[in-house]
Amino acid sequence: MRTLVTRLVKEGWQLTGERKHYKLRSPTGKMLVLSKTPSCPRAIHNAERDIKRIMKNEQANQIHGDCRCGGET
């Protein structure tokens, strides 16, 4: 999990808290909380899925802004 967090910080995410969970803020302000010691074997896969979802939404917001199309072209 630490390598994933390190990669995100290099990509512009901010690490805002680091006790039992990593608290990360995306470049546009979305929060993501990850356990430092996940018990689920799929935790990294799930975290990567959540990150992709956040990044996809951020890209759609950059393209469409306040448009009401819902990100569809």
C-alpha positions in Angstrom: 0.0 0.0 0.0 2.9 2.3 0.7 4.2 2.1 -2.8 0.7 3.1 -4.1 0.6 6.1 -1.8 4.1 7.2 -2.8 3.2 7.0 -6.5 0.1 9.1 -5.9 2.1 11.8 -4.0 4.5 12.0 -6.9 1.5 12.5 -9.2 0.3 15.5 -7.2 -1.9 14.0 -4.5 -1.4 15.4 -1.0 -1.0 13.1 2.0 -3.0 14.9 4.8 -3.0 12.2 7.5 -1.1 9.1 8.3 -2.0 7.4 11.6 -3.8 4.1 11.0 -5.0 5.2 7.6 -3.5 7.2 4.7 -5.7 10.2 4.0 -5.0 11.5 0.5 -6.4 14.5 -1.4 -6.5 14.5 -5.2 -5.2 17.5 -7.1 -8.8 18.7 -7.4 -9.7 18.1 -3.8 -11.4 14.7 -3.7 -10.5 12.6 -0.5 -9.4 9.0 -0.5 -8.8 7.1 2.7 -6.8 3.9 2.6 -5.9 1.5 5.5 -2.2 1.2 6.2 -2.6 -2.5 7.0 -5.5 -3.8 5.0 -6.7 -7.3 5.9 -8.4 -7.9 2.5 -6.2 -9.4 -0.1 -8.0 -7.3 -2.8 -7.4 -4.0 -1.0 -4.7 -2.7 -3.4 -6.9 -3.7 -6.4 -9.9 -2.0 -4.8 -7.8 1.1 -4.1 -6.5 1.3 -7.6 -10.1 1.0 -8.9 -11.2 3.9 -6.7 -8.3 6.0 -7.8 -9.1 5.4 -11.5 -12.8 6.3 -10.8 -11.7 9.6 -9.1 -9.3 10.4 -11.9 -12.0 9.7 -14.6 -14.5 11.9 -12.8 -11.9 14.7 -12.5 -11.1 14.5 -16.3 -14.8 14.6 -17.1 -15.2 17.7 -14.9 -12.2 19.4 -16.6 -13.8 18.8 -20.0 -17.4 19.5 -19.2 -17.1 21.9 -16.2 -20.6 22.8 -15.0 -22.3 21.4 -18.1 -25.4 19.3 -17.3 -24.6 16.6 -19.9 -23.3 14.3 -17.1 -19.9 13.9 -18.8 -21.4 12.4 -22.0 -20.5 13.8 -25.4 
